[in-house]
């Protein structure tokens, strides 16, 4: 089995991959890759024809607005989602999610209707971090230290705001919990999910973040899922803390139409499955095998790594050999081995 330090390096490399959703108002780089997932009955050719977006195209706001509707009009398709992700080689990675009729789907809770809101200084800190983060991503500065169970980016401006999050989480923990669970404003819930992860007692906030994984807002789910992935990593490094992050909610997210759900959940499960818990591997086989194959086929290595690792573990391949096969480009061999055992 791969040494735990090697596995941690692999996970951190994936977490640090350039995987920032491109803001709607930002100038998007041209499309460099297009990955489609969720296909079981309809063909990729049908999807690409209806998509109307090709490699090399610039993504206009109109294209992003109209393409999901055209895809949903395909026979047998119930809904579709587009996620432009920045950046690989200065170009956008476009992920196209397809939900076919009758396919497994992520069940979300209704939007909350409460009036609770974050304090003005937390909102200001969130805006400052968003600005610093995007500037760092566009410069290619995406390294981070996650040894404390939360992200501290290499970029000095972003890291300074994250250190402020530690102070704010200590001061407003009860308020953060209330906003995360009851606020009608999705932006406030998303920021609450990000900031609460900086609480000193990581074990105490696991239930709050697990709850947020069924939020109707993908931004809330994204922040909660990534936070839990880092907390799970801390728990494995320091078992004396008694941190247990359940794997079931992550498996559910693998069947989401949103790329952010699948990406963050797969990275978390890559870490959680390191011990090869038979129950976890059996659940992955039964509930998310096709989703893992989709992930393993993604073009970007930092995004596909987790899918390949979990399929390799399902197949009973040692971690060191999975990594070797991945680096050789033998992904299909891993998938075939997992399918035989699935």
Buried (B, 14 or more C-beta within 10 A) or exposed (E): BBEEEEBBEBBBEBBBBBBBBBEEEEEBBEBBBBBBBBBEEBEBEBBBEBBEBEEEBEBEEEBBEEBBEBBBEBEEBBBBBBBBBBBBEEBBBBBBBBBBEEBBBBEBEEEBEEEBBBBEEBBEBBEBBBEBBBEBBBEEBBEBEBBEBBBBBEBEBBBBBBEBBBEBBEEBBEBBBBBBBEBEBBBBBBBBBBBBBBBEEBBEBBEBBBBBBBBEBBBBBBBBBBBBBBBBBBBBBEEEBEBEBBBEBBBBBBBBBBBBBBBBBBBBBBBBBBEEEEEBBEBBBEBBBBBBBBBBBBEBBBBBBBBBBBBBBBBEBEBEBBBEBBEEEBBEBBBEBBBEEB
